[in-house]
């Protein structure tokens, strides 16, 4: 019995001892196969996928950016420069497509150790945007639970939500040091750029030391570059400056009323563009074509290669129709005339010199008296734009247009154009007469009427055109008020009361007095109702002088390429003569009217 029990104990012990080696063997087996799997995976990665992973590590991203080019210059007809560019250094930033605000913030901080910028014009909104960029973990907590529910309920946009968050930023959180405001100023400009667009971080007072420091560290300043910029300069001073126009600054960028159209043309928000007159009219010519640059960055965001894929084309140059030496002379004449004025009602002079054959403006100026707060004259100031935009009652210079209107309307002919000049008095009206004939009667031809400037001749001619062929002293004036429209239609053929078509934006049109009473229609016939600009008068007389073709005035005659060595450059294009319309009257009648105009000064 004891032997049997002993044998059972020995068997149990043997079973316990054999169980441990089995587990160890199993464990070793698992480890062995794990190593085999790991080695196989490493071999697969190295041998099969090796090139792919190396390429991933070495991967670069390419971004394309556009840089502005120098603006074209403006020259007079003899090649003298009126508007040019004064070069200066600039530090720019081209925003990558994938950059995060936090990355831009780090770059801005680095830049403040290299350059100093003007932070005096920072707005509260700039400070708040910076606060959000530096406190991303606190932004969401700015909103109350109710506001978050409202956002979800009303499905408010990201920008609307952002505006709500900004409202809750505590004021005491915006008390930044001067050093930090430098960072904010740079970050604000960087953050204002669209993807792949360029903004200027600094272009005033950039020192050579600043350029050197930045150039040494461009590799770690992704998007930052040192470039050239320019300011408009005027070697001739203020001559024609208002007509030459203005250019926006990098700060103001695109005009708000033209943002959409200019962006559609490929401009960036902060691009400098012409904002008035010639600079605006010829913007596409003067601006040129931007330089295209491709930059490669590695996975760390560091720039590893930059290539200029298109060198750009500098803005083309304008050559005006005006000779500045001639311009000086007419400005001197205008200034002297204003200085010699003694009549309180006369305070300005305008001169427009136009070539009737092609519309070239050979000279244009305006001068007027300058007054202090007590209306005492303190000198003479420029008003060249007044020749284009200001309207006046022109008086007797309209009479040739009235006579020509009579011919075109059939009210008079070359064989039948005699009218009796006498004081005119209608029922319930004041008498009207010519300055040279207050009492009597005299027969006048159309040429006599022009030579002597007869008001009555124009009145009676207008009556005929308005359907009333007879005059009786004290009688009724019974003309058709459509005479207003009839005269305006004829006058417009000469350029009176309509835009001349000059190559400038926002040209004045004059003033249309509408349809008043019949007596005003008579005043209209000798230039005492509607108002016209001096430029309209120049086109009107040019139309008569050239034989009846109304030609648009032009200030620019040629467009030239930018010369690498400076100067006008090769001819690129000629601005064509622009014909507006031709008047429907014979050469014989026009020559007849020219004779009348000649008599005004030689009769």
C-alpha positions as CSV (number, residue, x, y, z in Angstrom):
1,X,0.0,0.0,0.0
2,X,2.8,2.3,0.9
3,X,4.6,1.5,-2.3
4,X,1.6,2.3,-4.4
5,X,1.1,5.7,-2.7
6,X,4.8,6.5,-3.1
7,X,4.6,5.7,-6.8
8,X,1.7,8.1,-7.2
9,X,3.6,11.0,-5.5
10,X,6.6,10.4,-7.8
11,X,4.3,10.5,-10.8
12,X,2.8,13.8,-9.7
13,X,6.2,15.4,-9.2
14,X,7.3,14.2,-12.6
15,X,4.2,15.8,-14.2
16,X,4.9,19.2,-12.5
17,X,8.5,19.3,-13.7
18,X,7.6,18.6,-17.3
19,X,5.0,21.5,-17.5
20,X,7.6,24.4,-17.0
21,X,9.9,23.5,-19.9
22,X,6.9,23.4,-22.2
23,X,5.9,27.0,-21.4
24,X,9.5,28.1,-21.9
25,X,9.7,26.4,-25.2
26,X,6.4,28.1,-26.2
27,X,7.7,31.5,-25.2
28,X,10.9,31.0,-27.0
29,X,9.0,29.9,-30.1
30,X,6.8,33.1,-30.0
31,X,9.8,35.3,-29.6
32,X,11.6,33.5,-32.5
33,X,8.7,34.0,-34.9
34,X,8.3,37.7,-33.7
35,X,11.9,38.3,-34.6
36,X,11.4,36.6,-37.9
37,X,8.3,38.9,-38.6
38,X,10.2,42.0,-37.5
39,X,13.2,41.2,-39.7
40,X,10.9,40.4,-42.6
41,X,9.2,43.7,-42.2
42,X,12.4,45.6,-41.9
43,X,13.7,43.9,-45.0
44,X,10.4,44.8,-46.8
45,X,10.7,48.4,-45.8
46,X,14.4,48.7,-46.7
47,X,14.4,46.6,-49.9
48,X,10.9,47.1,-51.4
49,X,9.7,50.4,-50.0
50,X,13.1,52.0,-49.3
51,X,13.1,54.5,-52.2
52,X,9.5,55.5,-51.4
53,X,10.3,56.4,-47.8
54,X,13.5,58.2,-48.8
55,X,11.5,60.3,-51.2
56,X,9.0,61.0,-48.5
57,X,11.7,62.3,-46.2
58,X,13.3,64.3,-48.9
59,X,9.9,65.6,-50.2
60,X,9.7,69.3,-51.2
61,X,6.7,71.5,-51.9
62,X,6.6,74.0,-54.7
63,X,4.8,77.3,-54.3
64,X,4.4,80.0,-56.9
65,X,4.4,83.7,-56.1
66,X,4.2,86.9,-58.1
67,X,6.2,90.0,-57.5
68,X,5.5,93.5,-58.7
69,X,7.7,95.3,-61.3
70,X,8.6,99.0,-61.6
71,X,5.9,101.2,-62.9
72,X,6.2,102.9,-66.3
73,X,7.2,106.6,-66.5
74,X,5.5,109.5,-68.2
75,X,7.3,111.8,-70.7
76,X,6.3,115.0,-72.5
77,X,6.2,115.1,-76.3
78,X,10.0,115.9,-76.5
79,X,11.1,113.1,-74.2
80,X,11.4,115.1,-71.0
81,X,10.4,113.1,-68.0
82,X,7.3,114.2,-66.0
83,X,6.8,111.2,-63.8
84,X,9.4,108.6,-62.8
85,X,10.3,106.2,-60.1
86,X,12.6,106.7,-57.1
87,X,14.0,103.3,-56.1
88,X,14.2,102.1,-52.6
89,X,14.8,98.8,-50.7
90,X,11.9,96.8,-49.4
91,X,11.4,93.7,-47.2
92,X,8.5,91.6,-48.5
93,X,6.6,88.5,-47.4
94,X,5.0,86.1,-49.8
95,X,2.5,84.0,-47.9
96,X,2.8,80.2,-48.6
97,X,-0.4,78.3,-49.4
98,X,-0.1,76.0,-46.4
99,X,1.3,78.3,-43.7
100,X,-0.3,78.3,-40.2
101,X,-0.7,81.5,-38.1
102,X,1.6,80.1,-35.5
103,X,4.3,79.7,-38.1
104,X,3.9,83.3,-39.2
105,X,4.0,84.4,-35.6
106,X,7.4,82.7,-35.1
107,X,8.7,84.4,-38.3
108,X,7.4,87.7,-37.1
109,X,9.2,87.3,-33.7
110,X,12.5,86.5,-35.5
111,X,12.1,89.5,-37.8
112,X,11.8,91.9,-34.8
113,X,15.3,91.0,-33.8
114,X,16.5,92.0,-37.3
115,X,14.4,95.0,-38.3
116,X,12.4,97.8,-36.6
117,X,9.0,98.8,-38.0
118,X,6.4,101.5,-37.4
119,X,3.8,100.2,-34.9
120,X,2.1,103.5,-34.2
121,X,-0.9,102.8,-36.4
122,X,-1.9,99.5,-34.9
123,X,-5.7,99.2,-34.4
124,X,-7.6,97.5,-31.7
125,X,-8.6,94.8,-34.2
126,X,-4.9,94.1,-34.9
127,X,-4.3,93.6,-31.2
128,X,-7.2,91.2,-30.9
129,X,-6.2,89.2,-33.9
130,X,-2.8,88.8,-32.3
131,X,-4.3,87.8,-29.0
132,X,-6.2,85.0,-30.7
133,X,-3.1,83.8,-32.5
134,X,-1.1,83.6,-29.3
135,X,-3.9,82.2,-27.1
136,X,-5.6,79.5,-29.3
137,X,-6.4,77.4,-26.2
138,X,-8.5,80.2,-24.6
139,X,-10.5,81.3,-27.7
140,X,-13.3,78.7,-27.4
141,X,-13.8,79.6,-23.7
142,X,-14.6,83.2,-24.6
143,X,-18.1,82.2,-25.7
144,X,-20.9,81.5,-23.2
145,X,-23.0,78.3,-23.4
146,X,-25.9,80.3,-24.8
147,X,-23.8,81.8,-27.5
148,X,-22.5,78.4,-28.6
149,X,-26.1,77.2,-28.8
150,X,-27.0,80.2,-30.9
151,X,-24.1,79.5,-33.2
152,X,-25.3,76.0,-33.7
153,X,-28.9,76.9,-34.0
154,X,-28.4,79.8,-36.5
155,X,-25.6,78.0,-38.3
156,X,-23.4,81.0,-38.1
157,X,-20.3,81.1,-40.3
158,X,-16.7,80.9,-39.1
159,X,-16.2,84.6,-39.6
160,X,-19.3,85.4,-37.6
161,X,-18.2,83.2,-34.8
162,X,-14.8,84.8,-34.8
163,X,-16.3,88.3,-34.6
164,X,-18.3,87.2,-31.5
165,X,-15.1,85.8,-29.9
166,X,-13.2,89.0,-30.5
167,X,-15.9,91.0,-28.6
168,X,-15.2,89.0,-25.4
169,X,-11.4,89.6,-25.3
170,X,-10.7,91.5,-22.0
171,X,-9.3,95.0,-22.6
172,X,-6.5,94.4,-20.1
173,X,-5.3,91.5,-22.2
174,X,-4.4,93.9,-24.9
175,X,-1.9,96.0,-23.0
176,X,1.2,95.0,-25.0
177,X,4.7,96.3,-24.6
178,X,6.4,98.3,-27.4
179,X,8.6,95.3,-28.2
180,X,5.6,93.1,-28.6
181,X,3.8,95.7,-30.7
182,X,6.6,95.4,-33.2
183,X,5.8,91.7,-33.5
184,X,2.1,92.5,-33.9
185,X,2.8,95.1,-36.6
186,X,4.8,92.5,-38.7
187,X,2.3,89.7,-38.0
188,X,-0.7,91.8,-38.9
189,X,0.8,92.6,-42.3
190,X,1.8,88.9,-42.9
191,X,-1.6,87.7,-41.9
192,X,-3.3,90.2,-44.3
193,X,-1.8,88.5,-47.3
194,X,-3.7,85.9,-49.3
195,X,-2.0,82.6,-50.1
196,X,0.8,83.2,-52.6
197,X,0.4,87.0,-52.5
198,X,3.1,89.4,-51.5
199,X,2.9,92.1,-48.9
200,X,5.5,94.7,-48.0
201,X,6.7,94.5,-44.4
202,X,8.9,97.5,-44.5
203,X,9.9,99.9,-47.4
204,X,10.6,103.1,-45.6
205,X,14.1,103.7,-44.2
206,X,15.3,100.1,-44.8
207,X,19.0,100.1,-43.9
208,X,21.9,98.1,-45.4
209,X,22.4,96.5,-42.0
210,X,18.8,95.3,-41.9
211,X,19.2,93.9,-45.5
212,X,22.4,92.1,-44.5
213,X,20.9,90.5,-41.4
214,X,17.8,89.2,-43.2
215,X,19.8,88.0,-46.2
216,X,22.0,85.8,-43.8
217,X,18.9,84.1,-42.4
218,X,16.5,83.8,-45.3
219,X,16.6,80.0,-45.1
220,X,14.8,80.1,-41.8
221,X,12.4,83.0,-42.7
222,X,10.1,81.2,-45.1
223,X,8.4,83.7,-47.4
224,X,10.6,86.6,-46.5
225,X,12.6,88.3,-49.2
226,X,14.6,91.5,-49.8
227,X,13.5,93.3,-53.0
228,X,13.3,96.8,-54.5
229,X,10.4,99.2,-54.3
230,X,9.7,102.7,-55.7
231,X,8.1,106.0,-55.0
232,X,6.6,108.2,-57.7
233,X,8.7,111.4,-58.3
234,X,8.0,114.5,-60.3
235,X,11.1,116.2,-61.8
236,X,8.9,119.0,-63.2
237,X,7.4,119.8,-59.8
238,X,3.7,120.4,-59.8
239,X,3.3,121.0,-63.6
240,X,0.3,119.0,-64.7
241,X,0.4,117.0,-61.5
242,X,-3.3,116.9,-61.0
243,X,-3.9,115.6,-64.5
244,X,-1.1,113.1,-64.3
245,X,-3.0,111.5,-61.4
246,X,-2.0,109.5,-58.3
247,X,-1.0,106.0,-57.4
248,X,-2.2,104.2,-54.3
249,X,0.3,103.1,-51.6
250,X,1.0,99.5,-50.6
251,X,-0.9,100.3,-47.4
252,X,-4.1,101.5,-49.1
253,X,-3.8,99.0,-51.9
254,X,-6.7,98.5,-54.3
255,X,-9.5,101.2,-54.3
256,X,-12.6,99.8,-52.5
257,X,-14.8,100.6,-55.5
258,X,-12.7,98.6,-57.9
259,X,-11.5,95.7,-55.7
260,X,-13.6,93.0,-57.5
261,X,-12.7,94.0,-61.0
262,X,-9.0,94.4,-60.2
263,X,-8.8,91.1,-58.3
264,X,-10.4,89.4,-61.3
265,X,-7.5,90.8,-63.4
266,X,-4.9,89.2,-61.3
267,X,-4.1,92.0,-58.9
268,X,-3.5,91.4,-55.2
269,X,-5.3,93.5,-52.5
270,X,-2.2,95.4,-51.5
271,X,-1.0,96.1,-55.1
272,X,-0.3,99.8,-56.0
273,X,-2.5,101.0,-58.8
274,X,-3.4,104.3,-60.5
275,X,-6.3,105.9,-58.6
276,X,-7.0,109.0,-60.7
277,X,-6.6,110.6,-64.1
278,X,-3.7,109.4,-66.4
279,X,-2.3,107.0,-63.8
280,X,-5.8,105.4,-63.6
281,X,-6.7,105.6,-67.3
282,X,-3.5,103.9,-68.4
283,X,-3.1,101.5,-65.4
284,X,-2.8,98.3,-67.5
285,X,-0.1,100.0,-69.6
286,X,1.9,101.5,-66.7
287,X,1.7,98.5,-64.3
288,X,3.5,96.0,-66.4
289,X,3.5,92.2,-65.8
290,X,4.6,90.7,-62.5
291,X,7.6,88.5,-62.0
292,X,6.8,84.8,-61.3
293,X,8.9,83.0,-58.8
294,X,8.7,79.3,-57.7
295,X,10.0,78.4,-54.3
296,X,10.7,74.8,-53.0
297,X,10.4,74.0,-49.3
298,X,11.2,70.8,-47.4
299,X,9.1,69.1,-44.8
300,X,10.4,71.5,-42.2
301,X,9.1,74.5,-44.1
302,X,12.6,75.7,-45.0
303,X,13.2,77.2,-48.5
304,X,15.7,74.9,-50.3
305,X,15.4,76.4,-53.8
306,X,14.1,79.5,-55.5
307,X,13.6,79.8,-59.3
308,X,12.4,82.8,-61.4
309,X,10.2,81.2,-64.0
310,X,9.1,84.5,-65.6
311,X,11.2,87.6,-65.3
312,X,8.3,90.0,-65.5
313,X,8.0,93.0,-67.7
314,X,8.3,96.5,-66.4
315,X,5.5,98.9,-67.0
316,X,5.5,100.7,-70.4
317,X,6.1,104.4,-70.7
318,X,3.6,107.1,-71.8
319,X,4.6,109.9,-74.2
320,X,2.2,112.9,-73.9
321,X,1.0,115.3,-76.6
322,X,2.2,118.2,-74.5
323,X,5.5,120.0,-74.8
324,X,6.5,121.1,-71.3
325,X,8.2,124.3,-72.7
326,X,5.0,125.3,-74.3
327,X,3.1,124.3,-71.2
328,X,5.2,126.6,-69.1
329,X,4.4,129.6,-71.3
330,X,0.6,129.1,-71.2
331,X,0.8,128.6,-67.4
332,X,2.7,131.9,-67.1
333,X,0.1,133.6,-69.3
334,X,-2.7,132.2,-67.1
335,X,-1.0,133.2,-63.9
336,X,-0.4,136.7,-65.0
337,X,-4.0,137.1,-66.2
338,X,-5.3,136.1,-62.8
339,X,-2.9,138.3,-61.0
340,X,-4.1,141.3,-63.0
341,X,-7.8,140.7,-62.4
342,X,-9.7,143.4,-60.6
343,X,-13.3,142.4,-61.1
344,X,-14.4,140.5,-57.9
345,X,-16.6,138.2,-60.1
346,X,-13.6,137.1,-62.2
347,X,-11.2,134.9,-60.3
348,X,-9.9,132.3,-62.7
349,X,-8.5,131.5,-66.2
350,X,-8.5,128.3,-68.2
351,X,-6.5,127.6,-71.4
352,X,-6.9,124.6,-73.6
353,X,-4.8,124.3,-76.8
354,X,-6.0,121.5,-79.1
355,X,-4.9,120.3,-82.5
356,X,-8.1,120.1,-84.6
357,X,-6.7,117.5,-87.0
358,X,-5.9,114.8,-84.5
359,X,-7.2,115.8,-81.1
360,X,-3.8,116.3,-79.5
361,X,-3.9,118.5,-76.4
362,X,-0.9,120.7,-76.9
363,X,-1.3,122.5,-73.6
364,X,-3.9,122.7,-70.8
365,X,-4.0,124.8,-67.6
366,X,-6.1,126.5,-65.1
367,X,-5.2,129.1,-62.6
368,X,-7.4,130.7,-59.9
369,X,-7.1,133.2,-57.1
370,X,-6.4,131.7,-53.7
371,X,-8.4,133.2,-50.7
372,X,-8.0,133.2,-47.0
373,X,-10.8,132.7,-44.5
374,X,-11.6,136.4,-44.8
375,X,-11.9,136.1,-48.6
376,X,-8.7,138.2,-49.2
377,X,-6.7,137.1,-52.2
378,X,-3.4,135.5,-51.1
379,X,-2.0,134.4,-54.5
380,X,-2.7,132.1,-57.4
381,X,-3.2,128.3,-57.3
382,X,-3.4,125.6,-59.9
383,X,-6.7,124.4,-61.2
384,X,-5.9,122.5,-64.4
385,X,-8.6,119.9,-63.7
386,X,-11.1,122.7,-63.8
387,X,-10.6,122.9,-67.5
388,X,-12.0,119.4,-67.7
389,X,-14.5,119.2,-64.9
390,X,-15.8,122.7,-64.2
391,X,-18.8,124.0,-66.0
392,X,-19.7,127.6,-66.9
393,X,-22.2,129.7,-68.8
394,X,-20.2,130.3,-71.9
395,X,-22.3,133.1,-73.4
396,X,-21.6,134.4,-76.9
397,X,-19.1,131.7,-77.9
398,X,-22.2,129.4,-78.3
399,X,-23.6,131.6,-81.1
400,X,-21.7,129.9,-84.0
401,X,-23.3,126.6,-82.9
402,X,-26.7,128.2,-82.9
403,X,-26.3,129.5,-86.4
404,X,-25.1,126.1,-87.6
405,X,-28.1,124.6,-85.9
406,X,-30.3,126.9,-87.9
407,X,-28.7,125.7,-91.1
408,X,-29.0,122.0,-90.2
409,X,-32.6,122.6,-89.2
410,X,-33.5,124.5,-92.4
411,X,-34.5,127.7,-90.6
412,X,-31.9,129.6,-92.7
413,X,-30.0,129.0,-95.9
414,X,-26.9,130.6,-97.5
415,X,-29.3,132.6,-99.7
416,X,-31.7,133.5,-97.0
417,X,-30.2,134.3,-93.6
418,X,-31.1,138.0,-93.0
419,X,-32.9,138.8,-89.8
420,X,-33.8,142.2,-88.3
421,X,-32.0,143.0,-85.1
422,X,-34.3,145.1,-82.7
423,X,-35.2,145.2,-79.0
424,X,-37.4,142.2,-78.3
425,X,-40.3,142.5,-75.8
426,X,-43.0,139.9,-75.3
427,X,-46.1,140.0,-73.2
428,X,-45.2,139.7,-69.5
429,X,-41.5,139.8,-70.2
430,X,-38.5,142.1,-69.8
431,X,-37.0,143.6,-73.0
432,X,-34.1,141.8,-74.6
433,X,-31.7,143.5,-77.0
434,X,-28.2,143.3,-78.5
435,X,-25.5,145.3,-76.7
436,X,-24.9,147.4,-79.8
437,X,-28.6,148.1,-80.6
438,X,-30.7,149.1,-77.7
439,X,-33.4,151.1,-79.7
440,X,-33.4,150.9,-83.5
441,X,-33.8,148.3,-86.2
442,X,-31.1,146.9,-88.5
443,X,-30.9,144.0,-90.9
444,X,-28.1,141.5,-90.2
445,X,-26.8,138.5,-92.1
446,X,-25.6,135.5,-90.1
447,X,-22.0,136.8,-90.6
448,X,-22.9,140.2,-89.4
449,X,-24.6,138.6,-86.4
450,X,-21.5,136.6,-85.5
451,X,-19.1,139.6,-86.0
452,X,-21.2,141.9,-83.9
453,X,-22.4,139.2,-81.4
454,X,-26.1,139.8,-81.9
455,X,-28.4,138.4,-79.2
456,X,-31.5,139.2,-81.1
457,X,-30.4,137.4,-84.2
458,X,-30.0,134.2,-82.1
459,X,-33.4,134.8,-80.4
460,X,-35.3,135.2,-83.6
461,X,-33.4,132.2,-85.2
462,X,-34.4,130.1,-82.2
463,X,-38.0,131.2,-82.6
464,X,-38.0,130.0,-86.2
465,X,-36.6,126.6,-85.0
466,X,-39.3,126.5,-82.3
467,X,-42.2,127.1,-84.8
468,X,-42.8,130.8,-84.4
469,X,-41.7,132.7,-87.6
470,X,-43.1,136.2,-86.7
471,X,-42.5,138.7,-84.0
472,X,-44.9,141.3,-82.7
473,X,-43.9,143.8,-80.0
474,X,-45.8,143.0,-76.8
475,X,-47.2,139.8,-78.4
476,X,-47.1,136.3,-77.0
477,X,-44.1,134.0,-77.2
478,X,-45.6,130.8,-78.6
479,X,-42.7,128.4,-79.3
480,X,-42.6,124.6,-78.9
481,X,-40.6,123.7,-75.8
482,X,-39.1,120.8,-77.8
483,X,-36.7,123.5,-78.9
484,X,-34.6,122.7,-75.8
485,X,-34.0,119.1,-77.0
486,X,-33.5,120.2,-80.6
487,X,-30.8,122.7,-79.8
488,X,-29.1,120.2,-77.4
489,X,-29.1,117.5,-80.2
490,X,-27.4,119.9,-82.6
491,X,-25.0,121.3,-80.0
492,X,-24.0,117.7,-79.0
493,X,-22.7,117.1,-82.5
494,X,-20.0,119.7,-81.8
495,X,-19.2,118.4,-78.3
496,X,-21.3,120.8,-76.2
497,X,-23.2,119.1,-73.3
498,X,-21.7,115.7,-73.9
499,X,-18.4,114.1,-72.8
500,X,-15.6,114.8,-75.2
501,X,-14.0,111.3,-75.1
502,X,-10.7,112.5,-73.7
503,X,-8.4,109.8,-72.4
504,X,-9.1,110.5,-68.7
505,X,-11.7,109.0,-66.3
506,X,-14.5,111.1,-64.7
507,X,-14.6,113.8,-67.2
508,X,-17.1,116.6,-66.6
509,X,-20.2,116.6,-68.8
510,X,-21.4,120.1,-68.2
511,X,-24.8,121.0,-66.8
512,X,-28.1,120.5,-68.5
513,X,-30.7,123.0,-67.3
514,X,-33.6,120.8,-68.3
515,X,-36.8,122.1,-70.0
516,X,-37.8,125.4,-68.4
517,X,-40.1,128.2,-69.9
518,X,-40.1,129.5,-73.4
519,X,-38.1,132.7,-72.4
520,X,-35.3,130.5,-71.1
521,X,-35.2,128.7,-74.5
522,X,-34.4,132.1,-76.1
523,X,-31.6,132.7,-73.6
524,X,-30.3,129.2,-74.3
525,X,-29.8,130.2,-78.0
526,X,-27.1,132.8,-77.0
527,X,-25.3,130.7,-74.4
528,X,-27.2,131.8,-71.2
529,X,-28.8,128.5,-70.0
530,X,-26.8,125.3,-70.1
531,X,-23.2,125.1,-68.8
532,X,-20.2,123.7,-70.5
533,X,-16.5,122.9,-69.7
534,X,-13.5,124.7,-71.3
535,X,-12.5,121.4,-72.8
536,X,-15.9,121.1,-74.5
537,X,-15.4,124.5,-76.0
538,X,-12.0,123.4,-77.4
539,X,-13.6,120.4,-79.0
540,X,-16.5,122.4,-80.4
541,X,-14.2,124.9,-82.1
542,X,-11.9,122.2,-83.3
543,X,-14.9,120.4,-84.9
544,X,-15.7,123.6,-86.9
545,X,-12.0,124.2,-87.7
546,X,-11.3,120.7,-89.1
547,X,-14.4,120.6,-91.4
548,X,-17.0,119.0,-89.2
549,X,-15.4,115.9,-87.6
550,X,-15.6,115.7,-83.8
551,X,-12.4,114.2,-82.6
552,X,-11.8,113.1,-79.0
553,X,-9.1,115.1,-77.3
554,X,-6.0,113.0,-76.3
555,X,-3.2,113.5,-73.8
556,X,-1.2,110.4,-74.7
557,X,0.1,109.9,-78.2
558,X,2.5,107.0,-77.8
559,X,3.4,104.0,-75.6
560,X,7.0,102.9,-75.4
561,X,8.8,99.9,-73.9
562,X,10.8,100.3,-70.8
563,X,14.5,100.7,-71.6
564,X,16.9,98.7,-69.4
565,X,19.3,101.7,-69.6
566,X,16.6,104.3,-68.8
567,X,14.9,106.7,-71.1
568,X,11.8,106.3,-73.2
569,X,12.6,103.0,-75.0
570,X,11.4,101.6,-78.3
571,X,8.0,102.5,-79.7
572,X,5.4,99.9,-78.7
573,X,2.1,101.4,-79.8
574,X,0.6,104.6,-81.1
575,X,-2.7,105.9,-79.6
576,X,-5.0,106.2,-82.5
577,X,-7.1,109.3,-83.3
578,X,-10.6,108.7,-82.1
579,X,-13.5,110.1,-84.2
580,X,-16.7,110.7,-82.1
581,X,-19.0,111.8,-85.0
582,X,-19.3,114.0,-88.0
583,X,-21.8,116.9,-88.2
584,X,-24.4,116.8,-91.0
585,X,-23.6,120.1,-92.8
586,X,-21.9,121.0,-96.0
587,X,-18.3,122.2,-96.3
588,X,-19.6,125.4,-97.9
589,X,-21.7,126.2,-94.8
590,X,-18.8,125.4,-92.5
591,X,-16.4,127.6,-94.5
592,X,-19.1,130.3,-94.3
593,X,-19.2,130.1,-90.5
594,X,-15.4,130.2,-90.3
595,X,-15.6,133.5,-92.1
596,X,-17.9,134.7,-89.4
597,X,-15.5,133.6,-86.7
598,X,-12.7,135.3,-88.5
599,X,-14.6,138.6,-88.5
600,X,-15.0,138.4,-84.8
601,X,-11.4,139.3,-84.3
602,X,-10.6,140.9,-87.6
603,X,-13.8,142.7,-88.5
